[in-house]
C-alpha cells in the first residue's frame, strides 16, 4: 500500500512539474504561441574546411506562430568560384578531411593515400578528421575514404590554397574522394 502511494505521489509530482513548465513557457521551443510573439532562433553557419570565405555572422530568424520547423542540411558551397589564396607552405600540400554526423559509439574508419601513394588505415577516428600530406611527384593518387556503421559521412580533398579539389557531401555511411 505504501509503495502504491509513493508511486502515485511521484507520478503526480512529475505531471505537475511538466504542466508548470508547459504553462509558464519554461520549456525551450522555436514555435511561438498562438496570438503571442513569434519565437526567434540564432543560426550561425560555418564554411567548409580551409576556405577563404570570411567567418559567418549570426542571423536571427523569426518564425510565424503557425510555422512548423523542418531540419535542413546545407552542403558546403563549391569553392571553385572563390579567388585563389596565396599558397600556404608547400604548394604540393593537400589536406584530406572527413566530417559529418558521427553517431555515439559508431566506429569510423579512414583509409588515405600517404605521401608515397601507399594506403594507410586509421580506425575509430573522431569527426572531423583531417590529415595534411605533401605527395611525392610520382605518387599515383590522392585518395581518402571513410566508412561507418550508421554515421553520416562527407569527405574533401583541398589543395595548398584551400580550394576544394574534390568532395563527396551526400551524408552516407561511406564517403570516398580521389583525384
C-alpha positions in Angstrom: 0.0 0.0 0.0 2.8 2.4 0.9 4.6 1.6 -2.4 1.5 2.4 -4.3 1.0 5.7 -2.5 4.7 6.7 -3.2 4.3 5.8 -6.9 1.1 7.8 -7.3 2.7 10.8 -5.5 5.8 10.6 -7.7 3.7 10.4 -10.8 1.6 13.4 -9.8 4.7 15.4 -8.9 6.2 14.8 -12.4 2.8 15.6 -14.1 2.5 18.8 -12.0 6.1 19.9 -12.9 5.5 19.2 -16.6 2.3 21.1 -16.6 4.1 24.0 -14.8 6.8 24.1 -17.4 4.4 24.0 -20.3 2.0 26.6 -18.9 4.8 29.1 -17.9 6.8 28.6 -21.2 9.9 27.4 -19.3 10.5 24.8 -22.0 12.7 25.6 -24.9 10.7 26.0 -28.1 11.1 27.5 -31.5 7.4 27.9 -32.2 5.6 30.9 -30.8 2.3 30.5 -29.0 -0.9 31.4 -30.9 -1.5 35.1 -30.5 1.8 35.7 -28.8 5.1 37.0 -30.2 6.9 34.7 -32.7 9.8 32.7 -31.5 13.4 33.6 -32.6 16.4 31.5 -33.2 20.0 32.5 -33.8 21.8 30.4 -36.5 25.5 30.5 -37.3 26.8 28.8 -40.4 30.4 28.0 -40.8 32.3 27.4 -44.1 33.8 24.0 -45.0 37.4 23.1 -44.4 40.2 25.6 -45.1 38.2 28.1 -47.1 38.9 31.7 -48.0 35.4 32.7 -47.0 35.2 35.1 -44.1 33.7 33.8 -40.8 30.0 33.5 -40.7 27.8 36.0 -38.8 24.8 35.3 -36.7 21.4 35.5 -38.4 18.2 35.9 -36.3 15.2 34.1 -37.8 11.6 34.9 -36.7 9.1 32.2 -37.2 5.4 33.0 -37.5 3.1 31.3 -34.9 1.8 28.8 -37.5 5.3 27.7 -38.7 6.5 24.1 -38.4 10.2 23.7 -38.1 11.9 21.3 -40.6 15.5 20.3 -40.2 17.7 21.4 -43.1 21.1 20.1 -44.2 23.3 22.5 -46.1 26.1 21.1 -48.2 29.3 23.3 -48.4 29.4 25.5 -51.5 31.9 24.6 -54.2 35.0 26.7 -53.8 35.9 26.9 -57.5 34.4 30.4 -57.8 36.3 31.8 -54.8 39.5 33.8 -55.5 42.6 31.7 -55.0 44.5 32.5 -51.8 48.3 32.6 -51.5 49.8 29.1 -51.1 50.4 28.0 -47.5 53.7 26.2 -47.1 54.5 23.7 -49.8 52.3 24.3 -52.9 52.0 20.5 -53.4 50.3 20.0 -50.0 46.9 18.5 -50.0 44.5 18.1 -47.0 42.2 15.2 -46.6 39.1 16.0 -44.5 36.3 13.7 -43.3 33.4 15.2 -41.4 29.7 14.6 -40.8 27.3 13.5 -38.1 29.1 10.7 -36.1 26.7 8.6 -34.1 27.6 7.8 -30.5 29.7 4.6 -30.2 30.0 4.4 -34.0 33.4 3.3 -35.2 34.6 5.4 -38.2 37.5 4.0 -40.2 39.5 6.2 -42.6 41.8 4.9 -45.4 44.0 7.5 -47.1 47.0 7.6 -49.5 50.2 8.9 -47.8 53.0 10.9 -49.4 54.1 7.9 -51.5 50.6 6.9 -52.5 50.6 3.9 -50.1 47.2 3.3 -48.5 47.1 3.8 -44.7 44.2 2.8 -42.4 43.2 4.6 -39.2 40.4 3.0 -37.1 38.0 4.6 -34.6 38.6 8.2 -35.6 36.6 11.1 -34.2 35.0 13.6 -36.6 36.0 16.0 -38.0 39.3 14.3 -39.1 42.0 16.0 -41.2 45.4 14.9 -42.5 47.8 17.1 -44.4 50.1 15.3 -46.9 52.7 16.5 -49.3 52.7 13.8 -52.0 55.8 12.9 -53.9 55.8 13.8 -57.6 55.4 10.1 -58.5 52.6 9.4 -56.0 49.9 7.6 -58.1 46.8 9.0 -56.4 45.4 11.3 -53.7 42.7 9.3 -52.0 40.6 9.3 -48.8 37.6 7.1 -47.9 35.7 6.8 -44.7 33.3 4.1 -43.6 31.0 3.7 -40.6 28.1 1.6 -39.4 25.5 4.4 -39.3 27.1 7.9 -39.2 26.6 10.4 -42.0 30.0 11.0 -43.6 31.4 13.5 -46.1 34.9 14.0 -47.5 37.0 16.7 -49.1 40.4 16.9 -50.7 41.7 20.5 -50.7 44.9 21.9 -52.2 47.5 24.2 -50.6 45.4 27.3 -51.4 42.4 25.9 -49.6 40.5 25.3 -52.8 38.4 22.1 -52.9 39.9 19.6 -55.5 37.1 17.0 -55.0 34.4 16.3 -52.5 31.6 13.9 -51.6 28.9 15.5 -49.5 26.0 13.1 -49.6 25.8 12.2 -45.9 26.2 8.5 -46.4 27.8 5.7 -44.3 30.8 5.7 -46.7 32.4 8.7 -48.4 35.2 8.5 -51.0 37.2 11.2 -52.6 40.1 10.8 -55.1 41.9 12.6 -57.8 
